[in-house]
């Protein structure tokens, strides 16, 4: 749990609820824009512990883009100037330990065929993944051959897609965009019943019942 403050007193619970002293009112003239990222697991635990579920805790609890903080703060300042007027002071204080290492994921045609049961041409697959921000690059030894069964692509998960971690996640993205209606339906064949060579003997009836 993160407690926001000015060094002498708390003014809010980070990522969950701000304090009354920092609310915007009709008499507000000076505004300090704070834009931060909070760990989703910590936010969910804190909101549940405090029984305080807010719009902020919902957003941060689902996972926000950590690389968006600076852009969002600048955009907020721009909108304030456009809608309310005023003066923007120079200077930005950025406390950021450093960017996270990008997650590298490989997707192969062999696994794509195994999971989806249908193929997707190289051009379509690369267009789909590129449009979603994964930047696919052929990494297999046969990358000069189109639609090769040995084809493989190296991808980098963008900062706003923290939910994509494995190859199956990329395959799900491809399947979602191409839509299941493009695939032919194929019903599995039932396994033949094992032959029963045992001789069925009739039961002896009861005489003089």
Buried (B, 14 or more C-beta within 10 A) or exposed (E): BBEBEEEEEEBBBBBBBBEEEBEEEEEEEEEEEEBBBBBBEBBBEBBEEBEEBBEBBEBBBEBBBBBBBEEBBBEBBEEBEEEEEEEEEEEEEEEEEEEEEEBEBBBBBEBBBEBBEBBBEBEEBBBBBEEBBBBBEBBBEEBEEEEBEEBBBBBBBBBBBBEBEEBEBBBBBBBEBBEEEEEEEEEEEEEEEEEEEEEEEEEEEEEEE
